Amino acid sequence: MPINTDVVIIGAGPIGLFQVFELGLLDIRAHVVDSLAKVGGQCGELYPEKPIYDIPAYPVIGAQELVDRLVDQIAPFKTQFHLKQAVTELQRKEDGRFLLTTSTGTQFDTATIIIAAGLGAFQPRQVRAPGAADFNEKNIHYRITQAKKLYGKDIIILGGGDSALDWTLELYDKVNSLILIHRRVEYRAQAASVKKMKALAEQGLIREFHGMVRQVLSDNGSYRGLLVADADGNTHELESDDVYVFWGLSPNLGPVSEWGLDIAKRQISVDTEKYQTNEKGIFAVGDINTYLGKKKLILSGFHEAALAAFAVQKHLDPDKKIFLQYTTTSPIMHKRLGLKKDSI
Ligand code: FAD
């Protein structure tokens, strides 16, 4: 059975999170879907430890701290998050509502959709070398779901970040052989993990290799290994049963671009009154949208989320008179925020 709701927000980046708040103030509950395993969008995924200097009232705030504070701010609304699943399909229903389906099969029957999908869904960066397409998701994997399946095998791990190093340290004594290939000498992973990995390589328990994947090798249609070029351009054939790739994630607009919405330069066109797309009931806020004068800034997205919330309220109940209320003085807002009398 699809989940019946007034609003689905696609994307739990900073703007999707603040959208929950703005809707909550108007007593509208939303379900939030994100392809990532955690909320925070670009702030959490691309630059959690970097400082941001242009959030009003914060001379400086860390990107992850901003996400944490947004999560605190929406706590009163007990939002349901549906993480690790991308929204893939949109169907228009005859009654004007929408049926949304995610990559894990969750379905929503919703009156409105707010697309806060930023740069798109984050997907693992794929191996694009010649021959890779034949073995992607067969012998070339982008996640490890059951580590036990790798025990006793010859494996190659690609990457230099925390995921690549963590799996190397976890698996080196359980697999038959492990080659760690990273394109650079410097690693992005934690220094302690790099130190442990180097010690294993010195003891000959793993092989550490620096180079670029040039080709995926096969014999009679079966995967055999990788052809890797070192810093001097010399190529090496490195054989394995399987390859595990941890090159991080990159955003991909993906299915959202195929839903028949007006798109200009990979962004969804909206008006600046409601932040509505060319389709009634579908709104777009944050980095995903475009309009005359658009600036891809967090504070612009916050403003868009406030106006989109009022527009959603109007869409849900066209006859209802909407009054602007201040959170400082409105008892009804205090109630929605769950404030206790003595804290007001
Ligand atoms: P995002 O943060 O991109 O979040 C979108 C979310 O939607 C993602 O989590 C994604 O997984 C999800 N998603 C997308 N498609 C789907 C789908 N189909 N199904 C499910 N989930 C989906 N801005 C500033 O204002 N000040 C700064 O100082 C600043 N510094 C920055 C520094 C760096 C290094 C970078 C990269 C950006 C910076 N920005 C800054 C920009 C700011 O991070 C973005 O404007 C902001 O993250 C946009 O938020 P968003 O919620 O619209 O999108």
Residues whose N, C-alpha, C, O or C-beta is under 5 A from the ligand:
A	BS01	FAD	I10 G11 A12 G13 P14 I15 G16 V33 D34 S35 L36 G40 G41 Q42 C43 L46 Y47 P51 I52 Y53 D54 Q85 A86 V87 A116 A117 G118 L119 G120 A121 F122 V285 G286 D287 I288 K296 L297 I298 L299
